[in-house]
């Protein structure tokens, strides 16, 4: 799991905006650009060229209120 203090300072490398912790702590998500960054062994991989695009269904799941998305 990622440290809370680290999550508070992490931003998207593409637009410097806040990220959502999603997929039970396995990814960070930028809902503005619909891009997800994986978390590998507790370390966020915040490289623009390694982020993945997120489709409509996954975007809706990530941005729905509840435990799957926590604002950062």
ZICORFEN-V718446 format. One line per field, one symbol per residue. phi: phi as a letter, one per 40 degrees, with the letter a starting at -180 (. if undefined). psi: psi as a letter, one per 30 degrees, with the letter a starting at -180 (. if undefined). burial: 1 if it has 9 or more other ideal C-beta (glycine too) atoms within 8 Angstrom, else 0. Layout:
BEGIN
phi->???
psi->???
burial->???
END
This chain:
BEGIN
phi->.ccdccccbcbcccbfccbbcbffgcabbbccbfbbbcbbfgbcccbdcbcbcbcdccdcccccchccbbcb
psi->kkkeeeeffklkfegglllkklhhgflkkjfefhkkkljjhgjkiikefflkkkleeeeeeefkkaffkkk.
burial->010000100101010000111100001111100011111000011000001001000110110000011001
END
